[in-house]
Amino acid sequence: MKRRTTRKGAPKLRLVALPAWKAAWDDLLWIERIPRYIQEVIRLEGGNEYKEGREDPLLNLV
């Protein structure tokens, strides 16, 4: 997060820093989905049916 929020220099104002920190934190949320993706690959037994990308494959299961 530090690298991302200070890439163009450290924010001098709290008004600028808070949105940058929140955006960086939101970008880390993909990590929470990794266990679901692993379970999906296991369910498919590593087959080619797994679709990569931002779409959550578990949301489309019925």
C-alpha positions in Angstrom: 0.0 0.0 0.0 2.8 2.4 0.8 4.4 2.0 -2.7 1.0 2.6 -4.3 0.0 5.6 -2.2 3.4 7.3 -2.4 4.2 6.5 -6.1 4.0 10.2 -7.0 5.3 11.4 -3.6 3.7 11.2 -0.2 0.4 13.0 0.1 0.8 16.2 2.1 -2.9 16.6 2.9 -5.2 14.2 4.7 -7.9 15.1 2.2 -5.7 13.6 -0.5 -4.3 10.7 1.5 -7.5 9.1 2.7 -9.0 8.4 -0.7 -5.7 7.1 -1.9 -5.4 4.7 1.1 -9.0 3.6 0.7 -8.5 2.9 -3.1 -5.3 0.9 -2.4 -7.1 -1.1 0.3 -10.0 -1.9 -2.0 -7.5 -3.1 -4.6 -6.3 -5.7 -2.2 -9.8 -7.3 -1.8 -9.1 -9.7 -4.7 -7.0 -11.7 -2.2 -10.1 -12.7 -0.4 -11.4 -14.5 -3.5 -8.3 -16.7 -4.0 -9.6 -19.6 -1.9 -12.8 -19.7 -3.9 -10.9 -19.8 -7.2 -8.7 -22.6 -5.9 -11.8 -24.6 -4.9 -13.3 -24.1 -8.3 -10.1 -25.4 -10.0 -10.2 -28.4 -7.7 -13.8 -29.0 -8.5 -13.1 -28.9 -12.2 -10.1 -31.2 -11.5 -7.8 -28.8 -13.3 -9.8 -29.0 -16.5 -10.0 -26.3 -19.2 -13.5 -25.3 -18.2 -12.1 -22.7 -15.7 -12.5 -19.2 -17.0 -9.9 -16.7 -15.9 -10.6 -13.1 -15.4 -12.4 -10.8 -13.0 -15.7 -12.6 -13.2 -16.3 -14.7 -10.1 -17.0 -18.2 -11.4 -18.8 -19.2 -8.2 -21.4 -16.5 -8.7 -22.5 -18.2 -11.9 -22.9 -21.7 -10.5 -26.4 -23.1 -10.0 
